[in-house]
């Protein structure tokens, strides 16, 4: 007889086990074999896989010793078939895989970690255990990917003002992530108009003032212009082949997410339609991109202004049964279209906003 005490949920014990490949396939996503991807296709397909994994709360670290092809191949050949607990999303449990623990490049995972990732405190610990241990010569990892990988979602109530990345020098070192250099120069030349006792602004060239001014619409710039200033090409849709369309789209979505630009409600669009809409309109309008910022971002909704046509799209492809019933009761004159499966299966694995 139960004593009324709630049980403890243990993912390893209470969930069935299967492979990540099976979990992702169940949601309609199967990554392509590495041999089918050329060097132009591979980076975008890698980010597509990483974001699909993140959507099921699988995350990675310790990847900087591998190039894109080596990492994609390792994920496809090893990680995708590693047994893992099939944890429901409602459990809000993250699984992080340390890629450096896989053997690669003729080195064991201990050699990889000691060569590329161990710091002085790690060396001190190992010497305390074995004074005669010979460390491999340290090398800086040849790639810079880990700090750009999808990060586990952390509820706001889990912090007290601090958020992951606030004290990360690698993220702070990004060159002018808010695009504020020109604003800073203008502020430095301007005389302050704020009152001396203003609690928010101490000096005319304060970082806070610059950030606040950048948020004002008159200081927004289009994402397309920002990409051009960063020498990131934005190819016209007509110049993209069918084979490279999806990789280029996912690479673009990744680049935009690092700048704080996220897209919503895209499943009614094909890859070509989505890329074309971004190229023609979505990236041409002025916006404020805060960079990779857990406190917010710029969200571009492909249902637009939610007029009559967009509401019909939402009812047809996105609304739940409960939402359709509620809409019918609140707007009895609206026609309720038959519910259909969207032509694309993308939204669940898009780069997500912070929370």
Helices and strands as residue ranges (DSSP letters): H 11-14, E 17-19, H 20-26, G 34-36, H 39-55, E 58-61, H 68-77, G 79-81, E 83-85, G 89-91, E 95-98, G 99-101, H 109-112, I 113-117, H 120-129, G 146-148, G 156-158, H 169-172, H 181-189, H 207-214, G 217-219, E 221-222, H 223-229, G 237-239, H 242-258, E 261-264, H 271-277, I 278-282, E 286-287, E 298-301, H 308-313, I 314-318, H 321-330, G 347-349
